[in-house]
Amino acid sequence: MVSLGLEDKVIVVTGGNRGIGAAIVSLLTDLGAKVAYTDLAATNPKGLGIVADVTKLESMEEAARKIEAELGPVYGIVANAGITRDNFFAKLTPEDWDMVINVNLKGVNHTIKPFIEGMYERQAGSIVCISSISGDRGNAGQTNYAATKAAVIGLVKSLAREAARYNIRANAIAPGFINTEMTLAIPEKVRDKITAEIPFRRFGEPDDIAWATAYLLSPVASSYVSGEVLRVNGAHHT
Ligand code: NDP
């Protein structure tokens, strides 16, 4: 019998109340990890739910204090919370630009920052940031979103280089189109067009991303993997 080595590891997932984040919380819990999640609401019964807003550093610092007091020192971070405010670039409002930057990019910084020094001291840990196919190859109507998701890849690659000396790994996952509330907003006509472009001819499921996350968190399965972007997209490459 082998295991991913996540038993009793304390792992924090942002945006864990629903969608991909909830699937990650559920799988990590089933793999024996002690899981906490943060979100704007905390109704997911799996894991320790803490209401916190990733756009606010103080809110995430307070969440970090609560999580470590309740569960112990954090080993793993999954920066998953994200939003879309889609529009063509010429029509994109400054508010929608800022809101997406605040959640998807500043939010990742606010998620990692409160934990990083402790992780360095303990010399053990893994950070996984959820990027997107849009950040990797661009997507019409998503200049704001794609900019943040590409930036997260740059953040991860740089952090991986800085953190290696402390035995901390940082990786990104770039999901393709996944069935969640986020993609339910896509009009049916556009959805059909996207599906026709995907070699698997279907959207992925939140569990597909949860398993990729578990792999990248695992000190057993991925101990020499850092600064990587794992594409989980049904062969929907450029
Ligand atoms: P959902 O919209 O289903 O879930 C996102 C979660 O993040 C929600 O629970 C939401 O809370 C939470 N959230 C939003 N804003 C904040 C905030 N300020 N602070 C804390 N939590 C917040 O999205 P998905 O599960 O589909 O997406 C998860 C991640 O995967 C995102 O980063 C997304 O960009 C990425 N992704 C998704 C893809 C897809 O096809 N679904 C494809 C590629 C990447 P609330 O319910 O209150 O809004």
Residues whose N, C-alpha, C, O or C-beta is under 5 A from the ligand:
A	BS01	NDP	G15 N17 R18 G19 I20 G21 T38 D39 L40 A41 A52 D53 V54 T55 N80 A81 G82 I83 V103 I130 S131 S132 I133 P175 G176 F177 I178 T180 E181 M182 T183
